[in-house]
């Protein structure tokens, strides 16, 4: 396995990503959209943790009618931020993209599942959170170009273990050419950093083509003390993301892909899936390639988990320090120096 051309989720053919951020005083939040082609993508979901905020996840049960989704929305704003998905659905419906429910070309219902992170008040104004307009702006910004990472989109207000979090992505190309990739919004109550060494938990899973962590100082006394102070007390959080492939998967297999994404998260963050997290991952399959056999599926799932682990590291390493009236959050790179 090796990373794709951009080492991000847009290496999966047919997928696009768009970000939109709130601007102005008191704002530190935004929305990220993962957009498949006009026919959508087969999808599944896995929700863990004590405080999820989601939309349309029940529709992704393998026993239900819907098999394909037309966009996935990852957004700040906690439960309020789910309004961003309505903006995406409205815009897609106006384009005639959705599940057909009538005779006319615009008589469709776009299936737009969404998940939120808690970032309320981090910009200083509790009421500044994503709206339907933010979702529509993120959809309009969708592109197959390499997406920005760090403090962008839904990662604007993200915090991970007391340090600045953000958006991260990673991809893998399997031996047969199948592409697997992940995009995460790293906003966890747990830490991405080993408190005993100052190293990222995910560092050992990074390889050729990944962002290299900064060198740590020989004397880490101050670094480790600062990390301990940043990690306490725990906050309301949630890590969300998408794990995607161009392989032909069923809804149930997409749900399994999402589930192994949670395993990848647990390698990059400690602890994961706690009571103040609502960790949610969506699995997407564009089905541009044939369905894998059992061995191929196992390899794909392994790569999916690895992509999530690497994506969390990329989010932390791409983040920059942020100070607002709501608080100050150091980036790992700035802390290490």
SEPAPA-561262 format. One record per residue: residue number from 1; residue in three letters; x, y, z of N, C-alpha, C in turn. Coordinates in steps of 0.2 Angstrom, whole numbers, plus 5000, padded with zeros to 4 digits. Last residue first. Example, Ala and Ser with C-alpha at 12.3 -4.5 7.8 and 13.67 -1.06 7.14 Angstrom:
<recs>
REC seq type  n.X  n.Y  n.Z ca.X ca.Y ca.Z  c.X  c.Y  c.Z
REC   2  SER 5064 4989 5035 5068 4995 5036 5064 5000 5039
REC   1  ALA 5066 4972 5039 5062 4978 5039 5066 4984 5039
</recs>
This chain:
<recs>
REC seq type  n.X  n.Y  n.Z ca.X ca.Y ca.Z  c.X  c.Y  c.Z
REC 337  UNK 5038 5117 5096 5043 5122 5094 5048 5121 5089
REC 336  UNK 5028 5111 5102 5035 5107 5102 5040 5112 5100
REC 335  UNK 5018 5121 5101 5020 5119 5107 5027 5115 5107
REC 334  UNK 5017 5121 5087 5019 5127 5091 5022 5126 5098
REC 333  UNK 5012 5108 5084 5019 5111 5081 5021 5117 5085
REC 332  UNK 5000 5109 5091 5005 5104 5093 5012 5106 5091
REC 331  UNK 4993 5125 5095 4994 5119 5091 5000 5115 5093
REC 330  UNK 4984 5130 5109 4990 5130 5106 4990 5124 5101
REC 329  UNK 4971 5141 5111 4972 5134 5110 4979 5133 5106
REC 328  UNK 4961 5151 5121 4967 5150 5118 4969 5143 5117
REC 327  UNK 4944 5158 5121 4950 5154 5124 4956 5154 5119
REC 326  UNK 4935 5167 5117 4933 5161 5120 4938 5157 5123
REC 325  UNK 4941 5177 5110 4938 5179 5116 4936 5173 5120
REC 324  UNK 4955 5167 5104 4949 5171 5103 4946 5173 5109
REC 323  UNK 4969 5160 5096 4966 5164 5102 4960 5168 5100
REC 322  UNK 4977 5146 5090 4971 5150 5089 4970 5154 5096
REC 321  UNK 4990 5137 5080 4987 5140 5087 4982 5145 5085
REC 320  UNK 4985 5126 5067 4989 5132 5070 4986 5134 5076
REC 319  UNK 4986 5109 5061 4983 5114 5065 4988 5120 5066
REC 318  UNK 4993 5099 5055 4991 5105 5051 4988 5110 5054
REC 317  UNK 4994 5090 5065 5000 5093 5062 4999 5099 5058
REC 316  UNK 4981 5086 5067 4985 5089 5072 4991 5093 5070
REC 315  UNK 4978 5080 5054 4974 5086 5057 4978 5089 5062
REC 314  UNK 4988 5070 5053 4988 5075 5049 4984 5081 5051
REC 313  UNK 4983 5062 5064 4989 5065 5064 4990 5070 5059
REC 312  UNK 4970 5058 5058 4970 5062 5064 4977 5065 5065
REC 311  UNK 4975 5051 5046 4971 5057 5045 4971 5061 5052
REC 310  UNK 4981 5040 5052 4985 5044 5049 4982 5051 5048
REC 309  UNK 4969 5034 5057 4974 5035 5061 4979 5040 5058
REC 308  UNK 4962 5032 5044 4959 5037 5050 4965 5038 5055
REC 307  UNK 4970 5023 5038 4969 5030 5035 4966 5035 5040
REC 306  UNK 4969 5012 5045 4975 5015 5045 4974 5022 5043
REC 305  UNK 4956 5008 5042 4957 5010 5049 4964 5014 5049
REC 304  UNK 4957 5006 5028 4953 5011 5031 4954 5013 5038
REC 303  UNK 4966 4995 5028 4968 5001 5026 4964 5007 5028
REC 302  UNK 4957 4985 5033 4963 4987 5037 4966 4994 5035
REC 301  UNK 4948 4985 5023 4946 4987 5030 4952 4989 5034
REC 300  UNK 4955 4980 5012 4952 4986 5012 4951 4989 5019
REC 299  UNK 4959 4967 5017 4964 4972 5016 4961 4979 5016
REC 298  UNK 4946 4962 5018 4949 4962 5024 4955 4967 5023
REC 297  UNK 4942 4962 5004 4939 4966 5009 4942 4967 5015
REC 296  UNK 4951 4953 4999 4952 4960 4997 4948 4964 5002
REC 295  UNK 4947 4941 5005 4954 4943 5007 4954 4951 5005
REC 294  UNK 4934 4940 4999 4935 4941 5006 4942 4944 5008
REC 293  UNK 4934 4951 4985 4933 4945 4988 4934 4946 4995
REC 292  UNK 4926 4967 4981 4931 4963 4983 4929 4956 4985
REC 291  UNK 4916 4972 4967 4916 4970 4974 4922 4966 4975
REC 290  UNK 4925 4983 4955 4921 4977 4957 4921 4976 4964
REC 289  UNK 4923 5002 4956 4927 4995 4955 4923 4989 4957
REC 288  UNK 4915 5011 4959 4917 5012 4952 4922 5005 4951
REC 287  UNK 4908 5013 4971 4907 5007 4967 4909 5007 4960
REC 286  UNK 4910 5022 4981 4908 5025 4975 4906 5019 4970
REC 285  UNK 4906 5020 4998 4908 5017 4992 4905 5019 4985
REC 284  UNK 4908 5026 5014 4906 5027 5008 4909 5023 5002
REC 283  UNK 4904 5027 5031 4908 5023 5026 4904 5024 5019
REC 282  UNK 4906 5039 5044 4902 5036 5038 4907 5033 5034
REC 281  UNK 4907 5040 5062 4910 5039 5055 4905 5036 5050
REC 280  UNK 4907 5048 5077 4903 5046 5071 4907 5045 5065
REC 279  UNK 4908 5051 5094 4911 5049 5088 4907 5045 5083
REC 278  UNK 4905 5060 5104 4899 5057 5100 4902 5054 5094
REC 277  UNK 4911 5063 5120 4912 5062 5113 4906 5059 5110
REC 276  UNK 4909 5061 5134 4908 5068 5131 4910 5068 5124
REC 275  UNK 4911 5048 5136 4904 5051 5137 4903 5058 5134
REC 274  UNK 4922 5042 5122 4919 5043 5129 4913 5046 5130
REC 273  UNK 4929 5038 5111 4922 5035 5112 4920 5036 5119
REC 272  UNK 4946 5036 5117 4941 5038 5112 4934 5035 5114
REC 271  UNK 4958 5044 5128 4953 5039 5127 4949 5041 5121
REC 270  UNK 4968 5044 5114 4967 5041 5120 4964 5045 5126
REC 269  UNK 4969 5042 5097 4967 5047 5102 4966 5042 5108
REC 268  UNK 4974 5033 5088 4976 5040 5087 4975 5044 5093
REC 267  UNK 4967 5021 5089 4974 5021 5089 4977 5028 5090
REC 266  UNK 4954 5025 5088 4956 5023 5095 4964 5022 5095
REC 265  UNK 4953 5028 5074 4953 5033 5079 4956 5031 5086
REC 264  UNK 4953 5014 5070 4958 5019 5068 4959 5025 5073
REC 263  UNK 4940 5011 5075 4946 5007 5077 4953 5011 5076
REC 262  UNK 4932 5019 5067 4933 5020 5074 4939 5016 5077
REC 261  UNK 4934 5012 5055 4937 5019 5056 4937 5021 5063
REC 260  UNK 4927 5001 5057 4935 5000 5057 4938 5007 5058
REC 259  UNK 4915 5007 5054 4916 5004 5061 4924 5003 5062
REC 258  UNK 4915 5010 5041 4914 5015 5046 4916 5013 5053
REC 257  UNK 4915 4997 5036 4921 5001 5034 4921 5007 5039
REC 256  UNK 4903 4992 5040 4909 4989 5043 4915 4994 5042
REC 255  UNK 4895 5000 5032 4894 5001 5039 4901 4998 5043
REC 254  UNK 4899 4995 5020 4900 5001 5021 4900 5003 5029
REC 253  UNK 4893 4982 5021 4900 4982 5021 4903 4990 5022
REC 252  UNK 4879 4986 5021 4882 4983 5027 4890 4983 5027
REC 251  UNK 4879 4991 5008 4877 4995 5014 4880 4992 5020
REC 250  UNK 4893 4984 4999 4886 4984 5001 4885 4989 5006
REC 249  UNK 4905 4990 4987 4903 4988 4994 4895 4988 4994
REC 248  UNK 4917 4991 4976 4910 4990 4976 4908 4986 4982
REC 247  UNK 4929 5004 4979 4927 4997 4978 4919 4997 4978
REC 246  UNK 4933 5017 4982 4930 5016 4975 4928 5009 4974
REC 245  UNK 4930 5023 4998 4933 5018 4994 4930 5018 4987
REC 244  UNK 4931 5031 5014 4928 5030 5008 4933 5026 5003
REC 243  UNK 4926 5038 5029 4930 5033 5026 4927 5030 5020
REC 242  UNK 4923 5053 5038 4921 5049 5032 4927 5044 5030
REC 241  UNK 4920 5059 5054 4923 5058 5048 4920 5053 5043
REC 240  UNK 4922 5066 5071 4918 5064 5065 4922 5063 5059
REC 239  UNK 4924 5067 5088 4927 5067 5082 4923 5063 5077
REC 238  UNK 4919 5077 5102 4917 5073 5096 4921 5073 5090
REC 237  UNK 4916 5087 5116 4920 5087 5110 4916 5082 5104
REC 236  UNK 4918 5096 5131 4913 5093 5126 4916 5093 5119
REC 235  UNK 4934 5092 5140 4929 5096 5137 4924 5092 5133
REC 234  UNK 4943 5089 5155 4941 5087 5149 4935 5091 5146
REC 233  UNK 4954 5103 5161 4949 5097 5162 4946 5095 5155
REC 232  UNK 4968 5095 5154 4963 5095 5159 4960 5102 5160
REC 231  UNK 4977 5096 5144 4973 5091 5143 4967 5091 5149
REC 230  UNK 4986 5106 5147 4981 5107 5142 4976 5102 5142
REC 229  UNK 4994 5101 5157 4990 5106 5159 4984 5107 5153
REC 228  UNK 5001 5091 5150 4996 5089 5155 4991 5095 5157
REC 227  UNK 5008 5099 5141 5003 5094 5138 4998 5092 5144
REC 226  UNK 5016 5106 5150 5012 5109 5146 5006 5105 5143
REC 225  UNK 5024 5095 5154 5020 5098 5159 5015 5102 5156
REC 224  UNK 5030 5091 5142 5026 5086 5145 5021 5090 5150
REC 223  UNK 5038 5103 5140 5033 5101 5135 5028 5096 5138
REC 222  UNK 5047 5103 5151 5042 5108 5150 5036 5106 5145
REC 221  UNK 5054 5091 5149 5050 5092 5155 5045 5097 5154
REC 220  UNK 5062 5086 5139 5054 5087 5137 5050 5089 5144
REC 219  UNK 5076 5088 5131 5073 5089 5138 5066 5091 5137
REC 218  UNK 5077 5087 5117 5080 5081 5121 5077 5082 5129
REC 217  UNK 5061 5090 5108 5068 5092 5112 5070 5086 5116
REC 216  UNK 5056 5082 5093 5055 5084 5100 5062 5085 5103
REC 215  UNK 5053 5087 5076 5058 5083 5081 5056 5086 5088
REC 214  UNK 5036 5085 5070 5042 5089 5072 5047 5085 5076
REC 213  UNK 5031 5072 5059 5030 5076 5065 5036 5079 5066
REC 212  UNK 5028 5073 5041 5032 5071 5046 5031 5075 5053
REC 211  UNK 5014 5067 5032 5017 5073 5035 5022 5071 5041
REC 210  UNK 5017 5054 5021 5014 5057 5026 5018 5063 5029
REC 209  UNK 5026 5048 5012 5021 5052 5009 5017 5055 5014
REC 208  UNK 5029 5034 5022 5031 5038 5016 5025 5041 5013
REC 207  UNK 5020 5035 5037 5025 5032 5033 5026 5036 5027
REC 206  UNK 5013 5032 5054 5014 5037 5048 5020 5033 5044
REC 205  UNK 5012 5025 5065 5008 5023 5059 5009 5027 5053
REC 204  UNK 5018 5032 5075 5021 5025 5073 5017 5023 5067
REC 203  UNK 5010 5043 5078 5016 5044 5074 5019 5037 5071
REC 202  UNK 4998 5043 5085 4998 5040 5078 5005 5040 5074
REC 201  UNK 5002 5049 5097 5000 5041 5097 5000 5039 5090
REC 200  UNK 5015 5060 5096 5009 5058 5094 5007 5051 5094
REC 199  UNK 5025 5062 5111 5025 5060 5104 5017 5059 5102
REC 198  UNK 5027 5064 5124 5026 5070 5120 5025 5068 5112
REC 197  UNK 5029 5053 5133 5034 5055 5128 5033 5061 5124
REC 196  UNK 5018 5053 5141 5024 5050 5144 5030 5052 5139
REC 195  UNK 5006 5056 5134 5009 5061 5140 5016 5059 5142
REC 194  UNK 5005 5056 5117 5007 5052 5123 5010 5056 5128
REC 193  UNK 4991 5065 5110 4998 5065 5112 5000 5060 5118
REC 192  UNK 4979 5067 5108 4982 5064 5102 4989 5063 5104
REC 191  UNK 4967 5064 5121 4973 5067 5118 4976 5063 5112
REC 190  UNK 4949 5066 5122 4955 5062 5123 4961 5066 5119
REC 189  UNK 4939 5073 5116 4941 5075 5123 4947 5071 5125
REC 188  UNK 4943 5079 5099 4942 5074 5104 4943 5076 5111
REC 187  UNK 4942 5082 5085 4939 5086 5090 4938 5082 5096
REC 186  UNK 4945 5081 5069 4948 5079 5075 4947 5084 5081
REC 185  UNK 4937 5076 5056 4937 5082 5060 4939 5080 5067
REC 184  UNK 4944 5067 5042 4942 5067 5049 4941 5074 5052
REC 183  UNK 4944 5056 5029 4944 5063 5031 4941 5063 5038
REC 182  UNK 4952 5043 5020 4948 5045 5026 4949 5053 5026
REC 181  UNK 4952 5029 5008 4954 5036 5011 4950 5038 5016
REC 180  UNK 4957 5018 4995 4954 5019 5002 4956 5025 5005
REC 179  UNK 4957 5011 4979 4959 5017 4984 4954 5017 4990
REC 178  UNK 4964 4997 4971 4958 5000 4975 4961 5006 4979
REC 177  UNK 4975 4992 4965 4973 4998 4963 4967 5001 4966
REC 176  UNK 4980 4980 4971 4976 4979 4965 4973 4986 4962
REC 175  UNK 4986 4985 4982 4990 4982 4977 4986 4981 4970
REC 174  UNK 4979 5001 4986 4980 4994 4987 4984 4991 4981
REC 173  UNK 4983 5017 4992 4981 5013 4986 4983 5006 4987
REC 172  UNK 4976 5028 5004 4980 5022 5003 4978 5019 4996
REC 171  UNK 4976 5044 5012 4973 5039 5007 4978 5033 5007
REC 170  UNK 4969 5057 5023 4974 5052 5021 4971 5047 5016
REC 169  UNK 4966 5072 5033 4964 5067 5028 4970 5063 5026
REC 168  UNK 4959 5083 5045 4964 5079 5042 4962 5074 5037
REC 167  UNK 4954 5098 5053 4953 5093 5048 4959 5090 5046
REC 166  UNK 4958 5100 5071 4956 5102 5064 4954 5097 5059
REC 165  UNK 4964 5106 5086 4963 5101 5082 4961 5104 5075
REC 164  UNK 4975 5112 5099 4971 5114 5093 4970 5108 5088
REC 163  UNK 4973 5103 5115 4977 5107 5109 4972 5108 5103
REC 162  UNK 4964 5096 5122 4966 5103 5125 4970 5107 5120
REC 161  UNK 4961 5085 5115 4965 5084 5121 4968 5091 5124
REC 160  UNK 4958 5095 5102 4959 5088 5104 4964 5088 5110
REC 159  UNK 4945 5105 5095 4951 5105 5100 4952 5097 5102
REC 158  UNK 4939 5115 5082 4940 5109 5085 4946 5109 5090
REC 157  UNK 4934 5126 5074 4934 5126 5082 4936 5120 5085
REC 156  UNK 4937 5121 5061 4939 5128 5064 4939 5128 5071
REC 155  UNK 4933 5110 5055 4939 5109 5060 4940 5116 5063
REC 154  UNK 4924 5112 5045 4921 5109 5052 4927 5109 5057
REC 153  UNK 4935 5124 5038 4928 5120 5038 4926 5118 5045
REC 152  UNK 4951 5123 5046 4946 5125 5040 4940 5121 5041
REC 151  UNK 4964 5121 5052 4959 5125 5054 4955 5128 5049
REC 150  UNK 4968 5106 5043 4970 5110 5048 4964 5114 5050
REC 149  UNK 4968 5107 5024 4968 5103 5031 4970 5108 5036
REC 148  UNK 4960 5108 5008 4964 5111 5014 4963 5107 5020
REC 147  UNK 4960 5095 4996 4957 5099 5001 4962 5102 5006
REC 146  UNK 4965 5095 4980 4968 5093 4986 4964 5098 4991
REC 145  UNK 4950 5095 4969 4957 5097 4971 4959 5095 4978
REC 144  UNK 4937 5093 4967 4942 5087 4967 4949 5089 4968
REC 143  UNK 4926 5103 4977 4931 5102 4972 4935 5096 4972
REC 142  UNK 4914 5114 4984 4917 5107 4983 4921 5106 4976
REC 141  UNK 4908 5125 4987 4916 5125 4986 4918 5119 4985
REC 140  UNK 4895 5123 4988 4897 5126 4982 4905 5126 4981
REC 139  UNK 4895 5116 5000 4894 5113 4994 4896 5116 4988
REC 138  UNK 4898 5128 5008 4903 5122 5008 4901 5118 5002
REC 137  UNK 4886 5135 5006 4893 5138 5004 4898 5132 5003
REC 136  UNK 4877 5127 5012 4876 5128 5004 4883 5131 5002
REC 135  UNK 4881 5128 5025 4881 5121 5021 4881 5122 5014
REC 134  UNK 4879 5141 5027 4885 5139 5028 4886 5132 5024
REC 133  UNK 4865 5142 5026 4869 5145 5021 4876 5143 5022
REC 132  UNK 4860 5135 5037 4859 5132 5030 4864 5135 5025
REC 131  UNK 4874 5138 5048 4867 5138 5046 4867 5135 5040
REC 130  UNK 4886 5137 5062 4884 5136 5055 4876 5135 5054
REC 129  UNK 4886 5150 5075 4887 5143 5073 4884 5142 5065
REC 128  UNK 4886 5160 5087 4889 5160 5080 4890 5153 5078
REC 127  UNK 4882 5160 5100 4877 5160 5095 4879 5160 5088
REC 126  UNK 4893 5162 5108 4889 5155 5108 4884 5155 5102
REC 125  UNK 4907 5169 5105 4900 5171 5104 4896 5164 5103
REC 124  UNK 4920 5164 5105 4918 5170 5110 4911 5171 5110
REC 123  UNK 4923 5153 5099 4925 5159 5096 4924 5165 5100
REC 122  UNK 4918 5144 5107 4925 5144 5106 4928 5150 5103
REC 121  UNK 4904 5142 5107 4907 5147 5111 4915 5148 5110
REC 120  UNK 4904 5125 5102 4900 5131 5104 4904 5136 5109
REC 119  UNK 4908 5114 5097 4913 5119 5097 4910 5126 5099
REC 118  UNK 4906 5097 5094 4904 5103 5099 4910 5108 5098
REC 117  UNK 4901 5092 5077 4906 5092 5083 4904 5098 5088
REC 116  UNK 4890 5081 5069 4892 5087 5072 4898 5086 5077
REC 115  UNK 4884 5074 5053 4887 5073 5060 4890 5080 5063
REC 114  UNK 4872 5068 5041 4877 5073 5044 4879 5071 5051
REC 113  UNK 4866 5063 5025 4867 5062 5032 4872 5067 5035
REC 112  UNK 4855 5066 5014 4861 5070 5016 4862 5069 5024
REC 111  UNK 4847 5063 5000 4849 5060 5006 4856 5062 5008
REC 110  UNK 4835 5073 4992 4842 5072 4993 4843 5068 5000
REC 109  UNK 4822 5069 4983 4824 5070 4990 4831 5068 4991
REC 108  UNK 4814 5076 4969 4819 5071 4972 4819 5073 4979
REC 107  UNK 4809 5082 4956 4805 5079 4962 4809 5073 4965
REC 106  UNK 4815 5087 4946 4817 5090 4952 4813 5087 4958
REC 105  UNK 4810 5080 4935 4817 5079 4936 4819 5083 4943
REC 104  UNK 4794 5072 4940 4798 5077 4937 4805 5077 4939
REC 103  UNK 4788 5062 4946 4789 5061 4939 4794 5066 4936
REC 102  UNK 4795 5057 4962 4790 5059 4958 4792 5059 4951
REC 101  UNK 4806 5054 4969 4800 5052 4973 4794 5055 4968
REC 100  UNK 4823 5049 4969 4817 5051 4965 4811 5049 4969
REC  99  UNK 4835 5056 4979 4831 5050 4978 4825 5052 4975
REC  98  UNK 4845 5068 4970 4842 5065 4976 4838 5059 4974
REC  97  UNK 4847 5082 4961 4851 5077 4963 4848 5074 4970
REC  96  UNK 4842 5094 4955 4839 5087 4953 4843 5081 4956
REC  95  UNK 4846 5105 4960 4850 5103 4955 4847 5096 4952
REC  94  UNK 4838 5107 4971 4837 5112 4966 4841 5110 4959
REC  93  UNK 4844 5097 4979 4837 5096 4976 4836 5101 4971
REC  92  UNK 4856 5103 4983 4856 5097 4979 4849 5096 4975
REC  91  UNK 4851 5114 4991 4854 5115 4985 4855 5109 4980
REC  90  UNK 4844 5107 5001 4840 5111 4997 4844 5113 4990
REC  89  UNK 4855 5100 5007 4849 5096 5004 4845 5101 4999
REC  88  UNK 4863 5110 5012 4866 5106 5007 4860 5102 5003
REC  87  UNK 4854 5116 5021 4856 5120 5016 4859 5116 5010
REC  86  UNK 4853 5105 5030 4847 5107 5026 4849 5111 5020
REC  85  UNK 4866 5105 5035 4864 5099 5031 4857 5101 5027
REC  84  UNK 4865 5115 5044 4870 5116 5038 4868 5110 5033
REC  83  UNK 4858 5112 5055 4855 5116 5050 4859 5116 5043
REC  82  UNK 4867 5106 5063 4864 5101 5059 4860 5105 5053
REC  81  UNK 4871 5115 5073 4874 5115 5066 4871 5110 5061
REC  80  UNK 4864 5113 5084 4862 5118 5080 4865 5118 5073
REC  79  UNK 4872 5102 5090 4865 5101 5087 4863 5106 5082
REC  78  UNK 4887 5110 5086 4884 5105 5090 4877 5104 5086
REC  77  UNK 4895 5117 5077 4889 5120 5080 4885 5116 5084
REC  76  UNK 4902 5110 5063 4903 5112 5069 4896 5115 5071
REC  75  UNK 4900 5095 5052 4899 5102 5054 4900 5104 5061
REC  74  UNK 4899 5086 5038 4902 5087 5044 4903 5094 5046
REC  73  UNK 4888 5078 5027 4890 5085 5030 4893 5084 5037
REC  72  UNK 4888 5070 5012 4889 5069 5019 4891 5076 5021
REC  71  UNK 4877 5067 4998 4882 5071 5001 4883 5069 5008
REC  70  UNK 4869 5057 4994 4870 5062 4989 4875 5067 4992
REC  69  UNK 4869 5039 4997 4868 5046 4999 4871 5051 4994
REC  68  UNK 4860 5024 4994 4865 5029 4992 4863 5035 4995
REC  67  UNK 4850 5016 4999 4857 5013 4998 4862 5018 4997
REC  66  UNK 4834 5015 5007 4840 5019 5004 4846 5016 5004
REC  65  UNK 4826 5007 5015 4826 5007 5007 4832 5010 5004
REC  64  UNK 4834 4996 5028 4830 5001 5025 4830 5002 5017
REC  63  UNK 4844 4988 5033 4837 4985 5032 4832 4990 5029
REC  62  UNK 4855 4994 5035 4855 4990 5029 4848 4987 5028
REC  61  UNK 4853 5011 5039 4853 5004 5041 4852 5000 5035
REC  60  UNK 4853 5024 5035 4858 5020 5032 4858 5013 5035
REC  59  UNK 4843 5031 5041 4841 5029 5034 4847 5025 5031
REC  58  UNK 4848 5034 5053 4844 5028 5053 4842 5026 5046
REC  57  UNK 4855 5046 5050 4859 5039 5051 4854 5033 5051
REC  56  UNK 4850 5058 5048 4849 5053 5043 4853 5047 5044
REC  55  UNK 4861 5067 5059 4855 5067 5055 4855 5061 5050
REC  54  UNK 4868 5069 5076 4868 5066 5069 4861 5068 5065
REC  53  UNK 4878 5069 5089 4873 5073 5086 4873 5072 5078
REC  52  UNK 4882 5059 5103 4882 5060 5096 4877 5066 5094
REC  51  UNK 4889 5056 5117 4885 5062 5115 4885 5064 5107
REC  50  UNK 4896 5045 5120 4890 5046 5124 4886 5052 5122
REC  49  UNK 4901 5033 5107 4902 5038 5112 4895 5041 5115
REC  48  UNK 4897 5030 5090 4899 5028 5096 4900 5034 5101
REC  47  UNK 4891 5024 5075 4890 5030 5080 4892 5027 5086
REC  46  UNK 4893 5022 5058 4895 5019 5065 4895 5024 5070
REC  45  UNK 4885 5018 5042 4887 5023 5047 4889 5019 5054
REC  44  UNK 4886 5018 5024 4884 5015 5030 4887 5020 5036
REC  43  UNK 4882 5019 5006 4884 5022 5013 4882 5018 5019
REC  42  UNK 4885 5022 4989 4883 5018 4994 4886 5020 5001
REC  41  UNK 4883 5039 4983 4888 5033 4985 4884 5029 4990
REC  40  UNK 4877 5048 4968 4878 5046 4975 4883 5041 4976
REC  39  UNK 4876 5051 4955 4872 5045 4957 4873 5044 4964
REC  38  UNK 4885 5062 4954 4877 5063 4953 4873 5057 4956
REC  37  UNK 4898 5058 4966 4895 5060 4959 4888 5060 4959
REC  36  UNK 4899 5065 4983 4900 5060 4978 4897 5062 4971
REC  35  UNK 4907 5076 4994 4902 5076 4989 4903 5070 4984
REC  34  UNK 4907 5082 5010 4910 5077 5006 4905 5075 5000
REC  33  UNK 4909 5097 5018 4905 5093 5014 4909 5088 5010
REC  32  UNK 4910 5106 5033 4914 5102 5027 4909 5098 5024
REC  31  UNK 4909 5122 5041 4906 5116 5039 4910 5113 5033
REC  30  UNK 4913 5130 5057 4912 5130 5050 4909 5123 5048
REC  29  UNK 4920 5142 5069 4916 5136 5067 4915 5136 5059
REC  28  UNK 4921 5155 5077 4926 5150 5076 4922 5143 5075
REC  27  UNK 4916 5172 5080 4915 5165 5076 4921 5161 5076
REC  26  UNK 4919 5184 5086 4915 5179 5090 4914 5172 5086
REC  25  UNK 4918 5193 5071 4920 5193 5078 4915 5188 5081
REC  24  UNK 4920 5184 5055 4918 5190 5059 4919 5188 5067
REC  23  UNK 4914 5169 5048 4919 5175 5048 4916 5180 5053
REC  22  UNK 4913 5152 5046 4910 5158 5048 4916 5163 5049
REC  21  UNK 4918 5143 5031 4919 5145 5038 4915 5151 5040
REC  20  UNK 4918 5128 5022 4915 5135 5023 4916 5136 5030
REC  19  UNK 4924 5116 5009 4924 5119 5016 4921 5126 5016
REC  18  UNK 4922 5101 5000 4922 5108 5001 4921 5111 5008
REC  17  UNK 4927 5088 4990 4927 5091 4996 4926 5098 4996
REC  16  UNK 4922 5074 4980 4925 5081 4981 4924 5083 4988
REC  15  UNK 4925 5058 4971 4923 5062 4977 4926 5069 4977
REC  14  UNK 4929 5052 4960 4922 5054 4960 4920 5058 4966
REC  13  UNK 4941 5041 4966 4938 5044 4960 4931 5046 4961
REC  12  UNK 4950 5046 4980 4944 5041 4978 4941 5044 4972
REC  11  UNK 4957 5057 4982 4960 5052 4978 4955 5046 4977
REC  10  UNK 4950 5064 4991 4949 5065 4984 4953 5061 4980
REC   9  UNK 4956 5062 5004 4950 5058 5002 4948 5059 4995
REC   8  UNK 4974 5062 5001 4968 5064 5004 4962 5060 5001
REC   7  UNK 4986 5061 4994 4986 5058 5001 4980 5061 5005
REC   6  UNK 4986 5064 4981 4986 5069 4985 4986 5067 4993
REC   5  UNK 4988 5051 4975 4992 5057 4972 4992 5063 4977
REC   4  UNK 4989 5039 4989 4987 5041 4983 4990 5048 4981
REC   3  UNK 5002 5029 4998 4997 5035 4998 4995 5036 4990
REC   2  UNK 5002 5011 4997 5005 5018 4997 5000 5023 4996
REC   1  UNK 5004 4994 5000 5000 5000 5000 5004 5006 5000
</recs>
